[in-house]
Amino acid sequence: MNPYDEGQKSFRLGKLGNPYSLNSNNNRSWEYGFNTAYFSNLKRVKDNEQRIRERGKELQEKETHL
């Protein structure tokens, strides 16, 4: 498995430590994979929260019109 994929997998498993030495290409690739997974997850969480807020507003509007 290449360092990029290892970084993504580490994020999903909650392993925060980069196993590669500082200032190495493998270190940078691992960090890039980890950060890519982090920001992808962040976007998914924000999108889900937005949908929940919108659904709550819809339900609240229906209750006020009853």
N, C-alpha and C positions, 0 to 999 in steps of 0.2 A: 504494500500500500504506500502511495506517495505521501509526502508530508502535508500537502494540501488536504487530501482526503482524511488523513489522520486528525488534522485540526478540526474539520467538520464533525467527525465522529466524536472527538473529545468534547466538543461543545454539547452534543446531544447526550453524552454520558455524564456530563458535569465535571469532567476532568479539566482543571484550569491550568495545570502546569505544562509549559512547553518543554518537551524533552530534548530539544536541540540546543547546541551552544549558541551564545549570543553572536550577532553579526554574521551568521552563516546563512547561506541561501535556503537551507532546510528550515531554519528558524523562521525566516521571513515567509516561506511558503506555508508553514504550519499556522502562523499568525493570520495570514490572509485567509486560509480555509476556516479557521476559528471565527474570525470577524465576519466573514461572509455568512456563515451559519447564524451568528448572533443577529445580524441586521435583517436577515431573512425572517428569523423568528420574531423579531421586534415588529416588523411590518405586519406579519400575520396576527400578532396579538393586538396591535392597534386597530386593524381592520375588524377583528372580532368584537372589540370593545365598541367601535363605532356602530356596528350592526345592532349590538345589544341596546345602546342608547337610542337609536332610531326606533327600534321595536318598542322600547319603553314609552317613548313619546307617542307612538301610534296607539298603544293601549290606553294611555292616559287621556288622549283625545276622545277615544271611543267612550270611556267612562264618563267624561264630562258632558257628552251629547246624549246620554241616556236619561 
